Amino acid sequence: MGGDEERRRPPDLRTEAILMLILARRQNEVIDIQGLCRVIVVEIRQNTVRLGFEADPAIRIHREEVLKRIVEEEQKRKKT
């Protein structure tokens, strides 16, 4: 890849530094991610925010702690 193609490639969140966009949203408001995923603020209660995700089933969406376990398990399988 080169030039413009390199800039359009999504970063590998495990290895590349990225910038963070911080948004304020109210309940029932939506954030659209490149038309591939919609994040909906479902509920806000005290210090907990419930989010809903609408995306094609082929798009893997995981909580960070779950993704870490998946990556660790994949690395263990590669070693054996």
Backbone bond lengths (Angstrom), bond angles and torsions (degrees), N, CA, C in turn:
res aa  C-N    CA-C-N  psi(-1)  N-CA   C-N-CA  omega(-1)  CA-C   N-CA-C  phi
1 M - - - 1.456 - - 1.518 109.37 -
2 G 1.292 116.09 148.83 1.449 117.98 177.06 1.513 111.01 -149.94
3 G 1.292 115.76 163.10 1.460 122.41 173.42 1.501 114.76 53.95
4 D 1.349 115.55 -123.83 1.456 121.46 -176.17 1.525 112.52 -62.34
5 E 1.332 117.23 -36.18 1.454 120.11 -179.55 1.521 110.90 -60.05
6 E 1.318 117.15 -39.93 1.461 121.48 -179.99 1.527 110.66 -63.24
7 R 1.322 117.94 -39.78 1.464 121.07 -179.09 1.528 111.64 -69.18
8 R 1.322 118.82 -30.26 1.463 121.93 -177.86 1.518 112.79 -82.23
9 R 1.337 117.46 -18.21 1.467 120.97 -178.01 1.527 109.30 -66.92
10 P 1.338 118.39 129.99 1.464 119.38 178.05 1.531 109.85 -62.73
11 P 1.342 118.09 144.61 1.464 119.65 -179.87 1.519 111.51 -70.17
12 D 1.320 115.93 150.53 1.456 121.37 172.37 1.521 105.94 -81.95
13 L 1.315 117.50 106.12 1.456 121.71 -172.24 1.520 112.98 -63.74
14 R 1.343 117.23 -17.70 1.456 119.76 179.75 1.512 112.21 -81.20
15 T 1.346 118.41 -22.20 1.457 119.85 -172.30 1.516 115.13 -129.27
16 E 1.312 119.21 -14.00 1.456 120.85 -173.69 1.526 111.69 -113.97
17 A 1.327 115.17 142.81 1.459 120.69 174.96 1.525 108.14 -71.94
18 I 1.317 116.50 138.43 1.459 120.82 179.37 1.521 109.21 -133.24
19 L 1.307 116.09 164.27 1.454 121.68 174.69 1.525 108.58 -92.80
20 M 1.320 116.56 154.65 1.461 120.59 179.29 1.520 109.37 -112.19
21 L 1.314 115.70 128.47 1.460 122.38 173.26 1.524 106.80 -96.72
22 I 1.308 117.01 125.74 1.465 121.06 -179.61 1.529 107.86 -110.10
23 L 1.329 115.49 125.14 1.461 121.93 -178.59 1.529 109.95 -123.77
24 A 1.292 116.12 147.03 1.461 121.26 171.26 1.525 107.14 -102.20
25 R 1.308 117.16 131.89 1.463 122.57 179.65 1.509 108.96 -135.46
26 R 1.310 116.12 150.19 1.459 122.16 174.44 1.524 108.69 -103.09
27 Q 1.315 114.93 169.01 1.460 119.97 179.13 1.530 110.18 -54.74
28 N 1.324 116.15 138.76 1.461 126.53 -179.99 1.521 114.12 73.55
29 E 1.321 118.32 2.12 1.458 119.93 174.68 1.521 109.20 -84.09
30 V 1.332 115.67 157.30 1.456 122.17 -170.62 1.521 110.74 -124.53
31 I 1.325 115.24 145.92 1.463 122.73 170.88 1.525 105.95 -118.14
32 D 1.320 116.93 128.20 1.468 121.88 178.85 1.527 108.50 -103.56
33 I 1.325 116.73 131.76 1.460 122.05 -179.88 1.523 108.31 -111.45
34 Q 1.309 116.00 98.51 1.466 125.01 177.38 1.524 113.53 49.87
35 G 1.307 117.59 29.78 1.453 120.48 179.93 1.521 113.52 69.48
36 L 1.332 117.41 4.69 1.462 121.88 -178.20 1.520 112.69 -98.18
37 C 1.318 116.07 -27.22 1.459 120.61 -175.48 1.522 108.71 -149.77
38 R 1.315 115.54 138.62 1.466 120.96 174.07 1.517 107.84 -114.72
39 V 1.331 116.16 132.83 1.462 122.19 177.51 1.525 106.84 -111.08
40 I 1.330 115.70 122.25 1.456 121.23 -176.67 1.524 108.98 -113.43
41 V 1.335 116.96 131.47 1.457 120.92 174.39 1.524 105.90 -79.25
42 V 1.314 116.43 105.68 1.463 121.95 -174.12 1.523 111.22 -83.30
43 E 1.342 115.47 -43.06 1.466 118.48 -175.70 1.531 109.17 -155.92
44 I 1.322 115.46 144.29 1.457 121.76 174.15 1.528 106.32 -125.75
45 R 1.333 115.64 118.89 1.462 119.80 -179.27 1.520 108.69 -138.63
46 Q 1.306 117.32 116.53 1.463 124.04 -177.34 1.528 109.92 50.59
47 N 1.326 118.62 -114.31 1.466 119.95 -178.36 1.530 112.41 -104.87
48 T 1.324 116.79 22.00 1.462 120.98 -179.25 1.529 110.07 -120.88
49 V 1.324 115.14 132.80 1.466 121.40 176.22 1.523 107.17 -116.68
50 R 1.326 117.36 126.13 1.466 121.30 175.90 1.520 107.88 -98.97
51 L 1.324 115.49 127.39 1.455 121.98 -178.73 1.516 109.61 -114.06
52 G 1.314 116.01 144.24 1.451 121.85 172.64 1.523 108.44 -113.25
53 F 1.325 116.67 143.72 1.461 121.53 -178.91 1.510 109.17 -122.05
54 E 1.322 116.77 128.07 1.465 122.50 174.13 1.515 106.97 -113.06
55 A 1.332 116.19 119.02 1.463 120.36 -179.05 1.519 109.12 -159.17
56 D 1.309 115.58 160.98 1.455 121.68 173.44 1.525 108.39 -57.85
57 P 1.330 118.12 140.47 1.466 120.17 179.66 1.536 113.73 -57.42
58 A 1.315 117.61 -20.85 1.463 120.42 179.52 1.531 111.72 -73.37
59 I 1.323 117.50 -16.71 1.464 120.91 178.65 1.523 108.25 -86.73
60 R 1.325 114.87 119.17 1.466 120.02 -179.21 1.527 109.23 -82.17
61 I 1.331 115.94 125.40 1.457 121.74 177.93 1.521 106.93 -123.51
62 H 1.330 116.60 120.19 1.463 121.56 -178.42 1.516 110.34 -135.09
63 R 1.329 116.10 149.41 1.460 119.98 167.10 1.523 107.24 -66.28
64 E 1.321 117.36 151.98 1.462 121.20 -175.18 1.527 112.51 -56.91
65 E 1.324 118.09 -43.49 1.459 120.35 -178.01 1.535 111.49 -65.32
66 V 1.314 117.07 -33.48 1.468 120.82 177.54 1.531 109.83 -71.05
67 L 1.321 117.09 -42.95 1.458 120.83 178.78 1.526 110.81 -60.50
68 K 1.332 117.72 -40.88 1.468 121.00 178.33 1.524 110.91 -59.63
69 R 1.329 117.17 -42.92 1.474 120.41 178.16 1.523 111.25 -64.53
70 I 1.310 117.20 -41.10 1.466 121.05 178.70 1.519 109.99 -61.16
71 V 1.328 116.89 -46.50 1.469 121.17 -179.49 1.527 110.03 -63.09
72 E 1.332 117.50 -43.46 1.466 121.09 178.82 1.524 111.01 -60.47
73 E 1.336 116.75 -44.50 1.467 120.73 179.75 1.522 111.17 -64.14
74 E 1.333 117.58 -39.97 1.466 120.74 178.04 1.523 110.64 -64.25
75 Q 1.335 116.57 -39.74 1.466 119.92 178.88 1.522 110.84 -66.13
76 K 1.332 117.53 -39.80 1.468 121.04 177.78 1.531 110.58 -62.58
77 R 1.336 116.84 -41.98 1.475 120.38 -179.56 1.527 110.72 -64.30
78 K 1.336 116.77 -37.18 1.468 120.22 -179.85 1.521 111.77 -66.37
79 K 1.337 117.00 -30.78 1.466 121.37 -179.12 1.518 112.12 -74.93
80 T 1.335 117.43 -24.85 1.475 119.63 -178.02 1.495 112.16 -95.01
